[in-house]
Amino acid sequence: MIIYLSLIAIFFSSMVYGIIGFGDALVLIPIITPIIGIRNAVILVNLWGTFPALLNFIKYREFLDRAYFYRFLSLGIPATIFATYLIINIRLEWIELIFGIFVLIYSSLKLIQYIKNRSDAKFNSLSDIIENEKEDNMNSSSSLIIFGGFSYGLLTGLISAAGPLNVALLEKTGHYRERFIENFAAIGTMLSISRIPFYFIKDGVFPYELLLLFLLAFPVIFLGTKLGHQITPKIAVKKFQIIIFCFLLGVSLKSIITSIFSLFFN
């Protein structure tokens, strides 16, 4: 029963990732934590996350912004490796609570902004995106990207659900839909690969009792992500962004509630 419920949750979270380019960890960790425990959930989701990120990276590879990519990873990879060591000893509920509050504030502000300006939507098709991005002058040289990469790497290594930090940076630098998905996936792929060895080097970190679930998840992730790919082109960019922030709002509330409950009532 544990395996069946987990695989259903994995399929749904992978479909979300295929549609909006992130969110698999945000959806999956709260669902499977009661089933396998938060530390096992974070470790397995970190490992599983490499696969859908790689699928998105390959599908949208022509949209890669190399300047953004290299700047983000310059501190993102060291921060991820450092956080991977921390996860063995730190109490994750505190990080989850702080992160949930950040996501709640960020997603609420962005939703208010988009709702107030919904009549000013500029993008309706991929050709519009490419044309208007020239006018918007994407800024991929900001030093903020380096700092964001460090913060994202740190939280990713700790709770595997730091996507909103990258969402904020991609939004700020003018990346939309396919460009958003590609650059998010490229970064996710590299950071996931950088931390994989550390889960197997130290004894007692990887949950070998869940090895069957770990292996069965990969074909399920493939199917869910591919289904998401079929849905993405049908979503207008404005609606795409609103979906992202509505999704973040709901997940942030759940993260805050569950972390408070774990800290003060267990």
N, C-alpha and C positions, 0 to 999 in steps of 0.2 A: 504493500500500500504506500509506503514511504517513497518508493521508486516511481510509482505511477503518478502520485500527486506532484512530485518534484518535476517529472518530465512534462506534465501539462503546464506547470508554471514556467518552465524553461522555454517551451514552444511559444507561449504568449509573449514572454519578455523578448525573445529573439525577433518576433514579428514587429514589436514596438521598435526595436533597434533598426530593423530593415526599413521601417517607414520614416522615422525621424532622425536616424543616425546616432542615437545614444539612448540611454534609459533602460537598457537590459538589467544592469545592476540595481538601479533604483527600484525597478519593479520586482526583481527576483529576490533580492536579499530579504526584504520584509516578509515575503511569502514563505521562503524555505527556512528562515531562521528558527521558527518554532519546531520545525521538523528535524533539522540536523545541527542546530546551534549556530551562534553568530560567527564564531571563529572559523568553523568549517565552511559556512556559507560564504564568508569573505574570500577565503582561500580558493574554493572551487569556482566562484564567480570570476575571480581574477584570472584563473586559468581558462575557463570557458570563454571569457570575453575576448581572448585573442582571435578566436575563430570567426565570429561575425564581423569583428573589426577588419580582419584580413579580407573577407568577402566584399565588404563595402569599399575597402581600399582598392581592390582590383577592379571592381565595377566602375568606379568614378575616378580612376587614376588620372585622367586628362585634366581634372580640376585641381590638382595638387598645387598649393601655394608654397613653393620651396623656401622662400624667405621666412614665412610664418613658421613652417615646419622646423627649420633648423634653429631658429631663435627659441621656440617653445621647448625643444628637447635639450637645449644647452644646459639648463638646470633641472629640467623635468626628469631626466633619467637618473641623475645622482639623488634627487629627492625621493624618487620612487624606491630606489635601492635602500636608502636610509630608512624609509618608512616600513619597508618589508621586514627589516630587522626589528623595528619597534613593535610590530604587530604581535610578536611572540609574548610580550610582557605588558603592554599597555591595556587599560580598560577601555574598550572601544565605545561604550555607551556615551562617554563624555564627548568624544569626537563626533559621534552621530548626532548628539543634541546640538552642538555648536553648528554643525553643518546644516542640520534641518532648519535652524533659525535663519541662517544665511540664505538658503534656498527660498524660504517663505518670503523674506523681505524682497529678494531680487525678483522672483516670479510675480509677486503682487504688483511691484512697481512697473514691471514690463507689461503686464496685462492692462493696467490702467492706461499706460501710454498708448498701447495699440488700440484699445477700445475708443479712446478719445480721438485718435487719428485714423480710424478705420476707413473713412471716406477718401483718404489720401493714398491708398494702396498704389504703389508704383509698378509692381511686378506681377504679371499674370502668366508668363510663359518662360521657357528656357531662353528663347531669343531675347526677351525683355531683360532677363537677368544679365546676360552677357553684355548687352548694349549699355544698360544702366550702370553696371559695375565700372565701366570705363569713366562714366561721369562722376561716380561716387568716389573715385580714386581710393581704392582699397589701401589701407595703411598697414603694411606688414613689417614696418621697420621700428615700431614703437618699442621702447624699453619695457613698457608695461607687459609685453608678451613674455619677456624673460622671467619677470617676477611671477606672472600668471602660470608659467610653466612649472616653476618651483612649487607654488601652492597646489597646483593640480596634481603634480607628481606625489607630493606629500600625502594629500588626502586620498588619492587613488591607491597608494600602497597600504594605507590604514583601513579604509572602509570600501574600497573598490567602487565608489559611487560619487566621484567628484565632477561628473559631467557638467553641472551648471557653471563651473568656473571656466571651462572651455567654451561653453555656450556664450557666456558673457563676452569673452575675448573675440570669438568669431563674429558675434553680432557687432561688436565695436569696430572691428576692422573690415566690415562690409562683405562678409561671406554669407551667401544665401543658398538654401536648398541643396543642390548637387555639390556646390563648393563647400557648404557647411558640412555635409555628410562625408565628403572625401577627406577634408583636412582633419576632421574629428577622428575618422577611422585610421588615418595614417599615424597620428599621434598615439591613439589607443593601441595600435598594433605594436609600435616600438616600445612603449612603456610596459606593455604586457610581456613581451619577450624578455625585457631587461630583468624582470623579477621572477620569471619562471624557475631558474636554477636554484634560487634560495629556498623554495618550498620543498625541494628534494634533498638539499645538502644537509640540513639539520634534522636529526631524528625526531619523530613525534610531531612534525608540523603538518605534513600531508596526511589527510585522513584515509588511509588505505582500506579501512572498513567500508568506505563508500566508493571503492574503485569501480564497481559495476555501474553505479549511477554516473560516475564521472565519464566512463566510456560511452554509455548509451546516450548521453546528452548531445554528443557531437552531430549525429544524423538529425536529431530533433532541431538543433540550432540551425543546421543547414536549411531544413525545410521552412522553419519559421522566418528566417532572414530572407529567403528567396520570395516568400509570400509577401513580405513587407516591401521588397523591391518592386513588385507588381503594383502596389498601391501608391507608392510615392509620386510617380509622374502625374497622377490624377488629382493631386492636391495643389491648389494655388499657393504661391509663396506666402501671401499674407495669412491665409488660413493655416498654412504649415507652421508659421511662427506662433500663432495663437494656440495651436494644439500643443506645441512644446511647453509654453508657459502655463497653460491650464494643467498639463500633466505634472509639471514641477510643483505647482501649488498643492495638488493633492498629495503627492509623495512627501513633500516637506512636512505637512501636517501629520502624516502617519509616522514619519521619522521622529518628530518631536514627541509625540504621544508615547510611542513605544520605548524611546530612550528614557524618558522621565519615569515611566512605569518600571523599567528595569533598574534604574538607579535608586529609586526611593521606595519601591513597594515589593521588592524581591528580597 
